[in-house]
Amino acid sequence: MNHSELLRKSIESSELRVQDFAKAVGVARQTIYKWEKKGEIPERWRLRVASLSNGAIEASEFTPVFK
């Protein structure tokens, strides 16, 4: 899965609206859309995005490998 797909899966699994998901991550809603369009989530945010997915994804699924 690419980053956009992982992000979408995390949002859907969290059962939060995009606005609430963005707030929980600690970014603006527009940032979520920018990540989705760009197809890459900056490494510093990957763990938080994964943790909001209720176990649907893990940070290690993002490539390059999360450290």
N, C-alpha and C positions, 0 to 999 in steps of 0.2 A: 504494500500500500504506500502511496505517496503521502506527503505531509497534509495535503488538502483533504484526502480521504480520511486520514487519521483524525484530523481536526473535526471534520463533520461527524465522524463516528463518536468522538468524545462528547461533542455538543449534544447529539441525540441521546447518548447513553446517560448523560448527566440529568436529562429531563428539565434543563433550564432553558430559558429564552436566550438568544444570542447576547442580548444586553446584560442579563444576569450572569451568564457564563463569562463574559468579558470582565465584568466587575470582580467575579471570584478569582479570575486569573490575575487581575491587577492591571489591566490595559483597557483602552477605549474600545468601544464596539467597532469603530472604523478599523482599528488595528487587526481585529479578528478577520474582517473582510479583506484587508490587505494581505494577511498571511495566506488566506484561502486563494486569493488571486495569484499571488507570487508563487505559491506552492512550497513554501518553506517557513517553518517556525524557528525563530532563533533559539539556539541551544539553551539559553538561560530560562526559557519559558516552557520547555518540553515536559519537564517533570510535573509542573503544576497542571498543564493541560491533561496529561495522562492521569494524574490523581483525581481529577474531576470526572473522569469517565466511568467511575464506579466499577473499575476492573475490566472494562471492555478493551482497553489498550494499555500498553506499558511504555514507559519512556524509551526503553531499549529498541522499540519498533521503529523509532525515527532513525533515518540514516542521513548523514553519517552517524555511526554509533554514538549514543549518548554516554557521556562519561560522568 
